[in-house]
């Protein structure tokens, strides 16, 4: 992991991941921080389908 970043994105939900992808594609050294152990934010469904 690099010690310096051009951009730090707080939150690994849909918008954070999309933003990080655009920044990385533009050549910026980008870090995504997420408090949970899994990415996706509100796009995840963690309950069983009845």
N, C-alpha and C positions, 0 to 999 in steps of 0.2 A: 504494500500500500504506500502510495506517495505521501510525503510529508507536506507538500504544498499543492493546493488546488486552485484552479481558476474560478470554479463555481462549486458551491455546496448546496444541495437541494434537501430541504427538510421535509420528510414525508415520502414514503414509498407507495403511495396510492397511484391511481391512474394518471392524474395530472402531474405528480412529481416524477413518475417514471417517463412520461412523455417529454416533459421539460428536460430531464437529464439526457434522454436519447438525442434530442435536438442539439443540446450543448456539446455532447460528446462528438456528434457527427460534425459539428462546426470546428472541432479540434481542441476544445477546452478540456482540461484535465478535471473531471467531474466526480464528486462524491455524493452518494445518496445516503441519508441517515433516516432510519426507521426504528421506532421504539419496539415494534413487535418483531418476532423471529421470522415472519413471513411477509412477503411483499404483496401488494394488491389493494390494500385499504378496503373501501366500501365495495369494490368489485368482487370480493370474495363471498361465497356462501358457505357457511360452516355448519349449517343444520341439514339433517337428512330430509329428503323429499318424501312426503307421505305416500 
